[in-house]
Amino acid sequence: MRVVVTRPQHSGERTIRRLAQMGHEALSLPLAEPVHHVDEARRALLDTHGAIAITSAEAIRVLATLGSDLAEHLNRTLFAVGKATAKEATDLGFTDIATSEGGGAELAALIPAHAASLANTPLLYLAGHPRAAGFEARLTELQLPFHTVECYRMRDILPREDILRRFFKDARTDALLLYSQQTAQRFFSLPFVQQNPALFAETRFLCLSEAIAAAIPPATRLHVDIADMPDEDRLLALLVSE
């Protein structure tokens, strides 16, 4: 299948390799790029102690830029969403990592079992902007104190017209992968997409969650599939489920 990946460049490269190994033709179409707030991350670590939470591997990449300033924090408990994020944290040197499958809400549900790691201090959540509300909402429901610090933000990328024509007009795209609600909104707000709805009449839109699918315009939802868990393995499994 011909599959378009809308992840940011760094994460998207890993997905492209996985798709190629599965025998698909994979194309990268990043719609946003991260801008790191390194000083905010450094200050947050110095001002806190106890456990850290991340719901995106991008936060790990911010921490990686701290160099030797990170060393004294590598023994802090780290709560991470997903195997890929946990692996990047391990590679960086974190030694006490608790990992959840699913998304932010599932990670929050994991934390009460590790209450001792909070050390009677609010959990430090190193987050991005924009982000899904699930993790923070679930922490609030569980009455777990936390402090959110935005250590990166995603900046929109407007793909060139010739790239969009090559991906969607010169040849049919069988599937497009959507990993966040914001990415779905960015894609369907592109003038090229709005002006050429017929090009997407047969395209399958594969979504990591129901919230992402809800961002797809109703007229385009005829070929929407949603992973049964917000995990890339489950998302890619949809490619062979038809």
Secondary structure as UniProt FT lines:
FT   STRAND          2..5
FT   HELIX           9..21
FT   TURN            22..23
FT   STRAND          25..28
FT   STRAND          32..36
FT   HELIX           38..47
FT   STRAND          52..54
FT   HELIX           57..64
FT   TURN            65..66
FT   HELIX           67..73
FT   TURN            74..75
FT   STRAND          78..81
FT   HELIX           83..92
FT   STRAND          97..100
FT   HELIX           104..110
FT   HELIX           111..118
FT   TURN            119..120
FT   STRAND          123..129
FT   HELIX           134..141
FT   TURN            142..143
FT   STRAND          146..156
FT   HELIX           161..168
FT   STRAND          175..178
FT   HELIX           181..188
FT   HELIX           191..195
FT   HELIX           197..200
FT   TURN            201..202
FT   STRAND          204..207
FT   HELIX           210..213
FT   TURN            214..215
FT   HELIX           218..223
FT   STRAND          224..226
FT   HELIX           232..237
FT   HELIX           238..240
//
